[in-house]
Amino acid sequence: MHEHRHEITGHNRAFAIGVALNVVFVLVELGYGISAESLALIADAGHNLSDVISLLLAWGAAALAAKAATERRTYGFRKVTIMASLISAVMLLVALGAITWEAIGRFFDPKPVEGMIVIVVAAIGVVINSITALLFVSGQKHDLNIRGAFLHMAADAVVSLGVVVAGVLIMIKGWLWVDPVISLVIVAVIIIGTWNLLRDSTLLAIDAVPKGIDMSGIKEYLIGLENVDQIHDLHVWALSTTEVALTVHLVIKDDSSAIHGVHNMQRHLHDHFGIEHATIQIEKQVTANNCILNKSQCK
């Protein structure tokens, strides 16, 4: 519990710093865009504002997930982290689609990067977005909600870097085609990670078994327990982007020690399979066929 609270505090700090940095950058970019009459900078400021919204969405979801359960919401708001990661993936794909559309348009109507001011501001964007992405680099490995925030900021850092590289090449070589080509390459690279985020978020939203959970190992462990004759109604799903739940019915040969062993089963499932919330129902052989959920009697 102490480690979990420490992790929440760390994420709150990361979100606060990330939001603050990006709000400042949006205001700076918008100001320079207006003063330089650069539509590209103004448009990118709008795009970066959507990233601020994405960070706030992920932050809010993480905060709601920490709230206690109620009689009406018996699992609390943990599921909102999955919803937030799904929305984040969709938003990022929409942003990538807009970049692709703009890049294709520039093949037919090439436009030079509008001076050194655009390159400098884009370089600042690389720094800001990279710092923000680094704040989430460790948490994104185990939390889809944090991964969504990380991908948004990493994507923006790469896009801004592309603007810098394209701007320098155009100024030196005059190659106007470099800008849309680099943009499309960046989109192709980012879309791979975004597609994985969308896929994983969708699977968790429909209560599929979370990635990394060893279902075969869980079944082997449960059926191999002493006095267990068979198992049925085994379900594993995500309570949130960081917590996994399990329910199962165990049919036992005799109940002399089964009830007292439930705690040990839960501890083993937690320590070896990453199951945070295990609900185990014990049934006797003579009554197993009367269980309304024992339809397939699968082992």
N, C-alpha and C positions, 0 to 999 in steps of 0.2 A: 504493500500500500504506500509506503514511504517513497519507493522508487517511482510509482505511478504518479504521485502528487508532484514529485520533482520534475518528471517528464512534462506534465501539464504546465507547470510554471515555466519551464524552458520554452515550450511552444508558445505560450502567451507572450513571452519576451520577444521571441523571434517574429511573431505576427505584428507586435507593436512597432518594432524597429522597421520591419519590412513595409508596413503601411505608411509610417512616417516618412521614410526615405522616398517612397514612390509618389506620395502626395506632393512633396517638395519638388521632385523631378517633373511631375506633370505640370505644375505651375511655372517652373523655369522654362520647360519646353514650349508651353503655350505662349509665354511672354516673348521668347525669342522668335517663335513662329510668326506672331503678330508683327513684331518689329521688323523682321526680315521679309515679311509678306510671303512666307513659305507655307504653301498649302500642305506640303509633305510633313513638315514639323507639326502643324496644327492637327493634321489627321493622326499622326503618331501619338500626339498627346492624348487624343481621344481613345486610341487603342490602349495606351498605358493606364488610362483611367479605368478601363474595363478590367485591367489586371488588379487594380486597387480593390475593385468590387469583388473580384475573385478571392483575393486575400481576406477581405472582410467576411465573405461567405464561408470560407474554410475556418476562419477564426471563430465565427459565431457558432458553426457546427460543433467545433471542438469544445466550446464553452457549454453548449446545450447538452452535449454527451456526458459532461461531468455532473449534471444535475441529478438529484436523487429520484428514484422511481416513486410513483404515486399509485393510488388505487385504480385510477383510470388508465395510467400509462405504466404498466407493471414492469416494463423494461426501460423506463425513462425515455430520454431522447437520443439514445445511442445510435439509432438507425439514421439520424440526420447526417452523420458523417459520411455514410454511403451515398445519400442523396446529394450531398455537397460535392463529393468527388465525381459523381455522374454529371452533374450540372457543369462542373469545372471542365470536364473532358469535352462536353458539347460546346461550351464557350470557346475553348481553345481551337477546336476543329473549325468553328465558324470564323475565328480570326485568321486561321491558316487559309481558309477558303477565300477570304477577302484579299489576303496577300497574293495568293495565286492569281486571282482575277486581275489585280493591279499589275502583276508581273507580265501576264499575257498581253494586257493592253499596251504595255510599254515596248513590246516587240514591234508593234505596228505604229506606235507613236512614241519613239524614244525621247526621254527627257534627261538632261544632265542633272547631276546632284547640284543643288542650288548653293554653291560656294562653300568656303571653309567653315562657315558658322554651322552648317548642317552636319559636317563631319565632326566638329568639336562637340556639338550637343549629342550626337550619336555615340561618341566615345564616352561621354559622361554617362550615357544610358547603359553602356557595357559595364561600367564600374558599379553603378547603382544596382542593376539587375543581377550582376554576378554576386555581389555582397548579399543581396536578399536571398538568392538561390542557395548560397552556402549556409545560410541560417537553417535551411530545411534539409540539407543533404543527408544527414544521419537519420532523421525521423522518417524520411520518405521511403526507406527500405522496408519498413514494417507497417506503414499506415497510408492507405490510399488517399485519405483526405489531405495529408501532408504532401504526398506525392503530386497531387493535383496542383498545390501551391508551388512546389518546386519546379514542376514542368512549365508552368506559366512563366516564372521568372527566368528559368534557364532558356526557354524559347525566346524571350524578349532580349536576353543578353546576346544570343547568337544572331538574332535579326539585326540588332544594333551594330554588332561587329561586322555583319555583312554590308550594312550601309557605309561603315567606315572604309572597308576594303574596296567596295565598289566606287566610293567617292574618290579615293586616292588614285585608283587605276584610271578612272575617267579623267581626272585632272592631269595625270601624267601622259597617258596614252590616247585619251579621247575615245575610248571604247565604250560607247553608250550601251551596247548589248550586254556588258558585264553586269549591270544593275539587275535586270530581270533574270539573268541566268543564275546569279548567286542567290537571288530570292527563291527561285524554284528549287535549287539544291537544298537550301536551308529548310524549306517546307517539307521536302521529301524525307529529310533526316528526322525532323521533329515529329512528323505525323506517325512514325513508327512507335515512338514512346507514347504518344497521345492515343493511338489506337489500342495499345495494351491497357492504358488507363481506362478507356471507355469499355473495353471488353470485361476487365476485371470488375469494374464498378457495376456493370449491368448484371453480371453473374451474381454478385453479392446482393443486388437489389431483388433478385428473384429467388433468394435463399439457396443458391447453389453452394456446394462444398467449397470453402475458401481455398485459394491456392496455397500449396505447401502442406495441406493436411493429408496425412497418410491413412486413408480409409481402410486399405487392406491390413495395415498394421493394427489399427483399432479393432477391426473385426477379429483378427487373429488373437489379439490380447484378450478380448472379452470372451470368446468361445473357448479359450484355453484356461480360463479361470476354474479353480477347483469347484466341483459340484454344479457347474453350469452345463446344462444339457443343450440349450439352443438360445439364440437371440432373435428378436424381431423388432420391428418399428424403430430401427436405428436411423436417426436424423442428425446431421451436422450442418450448421449454418452460421452466418456471421451476425452477431448482435450489433456490432459496429465495425469500423475499419481496423480495429485492434483486438476485438474480443470475439471468441468463438464459443458457441453453445452446442451441447449434445444432449439428445434424449435417446433412451434405449430401454427395452424390456428384456430382462434376463429370466429365462426359465431354468429353475434349479431343481436338482435331484432331491435335496433335503435342505431345510432352512435353518439348520443348527447354528451356522456361523455367517450366513449370507448377509443378514441385516447389519451385523457389526463390521462387515468388510466393505460396506459402501463408501465410507470415508477414504479407505485406502485406495479403492478404485478411482475415486474422484481425484485424489492426489496424484496417482500414477498417470491418469489421462491428462492432468495439467502439466506435470513435469516432463512427460515423454512425447505428448502429442499436441501440446499447446491449447488444450481445451480449458477455457476459463470457467465455464458454467455447465456442469454435467448433472443431468437429472436421470436417475436410474430407478426403474421400477422392477421389483422382484416378484416373480410369479412361481407358483408350484407347478409341477408337471401335471397334476390332476386337474388344475384349473386353467392351464395355458390355452387350451382350445376354446375356452369361454371368453377370452379377451377379444373385444370387438375390433382391436387394431391388429390382431394376429391373422392377417388375411393370406399372406404369401408363405409364412413360416420359413423365411429365408434365414440361412445361417451366415 
